[in-house]
Amino acid sequence: MSRKCEICGKSVHVGNNVSHSNRKTKKVWYPNLQKVKVLQNGKPKKMIVCTTCLKSGKVEKVI
């Protein structure tokens, strides 16, 4: 599963964990992605979509 929203393109975000002693280690934040059936061009299709796109109504979920 790719870690990228197929609607908005949201993907992983990389940065540093910074400890109290100011040591830095790599950290990755992942988007909240869901596999859902979506109506696209009038046909149902399985897509990987972030929850922000689902909540905002950018995609229509098939039940």
C-alpha positions as CSV (number, residue, x, y, z in Angstrom):
1,M,0.0,0.0,0.0
2,S,1.4,3.3,-1.0
3,R,1.4,6.0,1.7
4,K,-0.1,8.7,-0.4
5,C,-3.7,9.9,-0.8
6,E,-4.9,9.4,-4.3
7,I,-7.1,12.5,-4.2
8,C,-5.0,15.3,-2.6
9,G,-1.6,13.7,-2.7
10,K,-1.0,13.9,1.1
11,S,2.0,11.7,2.0
12,V,4.5,11.1,4.8
13,H,6.1,14.0,6.6
14,V,9.7,13.7,7.8
15,G,11.4,15.6,10.7
16,N,13.4,15.1,13.9
17,N,12.6,13.9,17.3
18,V,14.4,16.3,19.6
19,S,15.2,15.0,23.2
20,H,15.6,17.1,26.3
21,S,19.4,16.9,25.8
22,N,18.8,18.2,22.2
23,R,19.8,14.9,20.5
24,K,18.1,14.5,17.1
25,T,16.7,11.3,15.7
26,K,14.7,10.8,12.5
27,K,10.9,10.7,12.9
28,V,8.1,10.0,10.3
29,W,4.5,11.1,10.5
30,Y,2.0,9.1,8.4
31,P,-1.3,10.4,7.1
32,N,-4.5,8.7,8.2
33,L,-5.2,6.7,5.0
34,Q,-8.2,4.4,4.5
35,K,-9.0,1.9,1.8
36,V,-12.6,2.7,0.6
37,K,-14.9,2.1,-2.3
38,V,-15.4,5.4,-4.1
39,L,-17.7,6.5,-6.9
40,Q,-15.4,7.7,-9.7
41,N,-16.9,8.5,-13.2
42,G,-20.1,6.8,-12.0
43,K,-18.3,3.5,-11.3
44,P,-17.2,2.1,-7.9
45,K,-13.5,1.8,-7.5
46,K,-11.3,1.0,-4.5
47,M,-9.0,3.9,-3.6
48,I,-6.6,4.9,-0.8
49,V,-8.0,8.2,0.6
50,C,-7.0,10.3,3.6
51,T,-9.7,11.0,6.2
52,T,-9.6,14.7,5.5
53,C,-10.8,14.1,1.9
54,L,-13.5,11.8,3.2
55,K,-14.8,14.3,5.8
56,S,-14.6,17.3,3.4
57,G,-16.8,15.5,0.8
58,K,-14.1,15.5,-2.0
59,V,-15.1,11.8,-2.7
60,E,-18.4,10.0,-2.5
61,K,-18.2,6.7,-0.6
62,V,-20.1,3.7,-2.0
63,I,-22.0,1.7,0.6
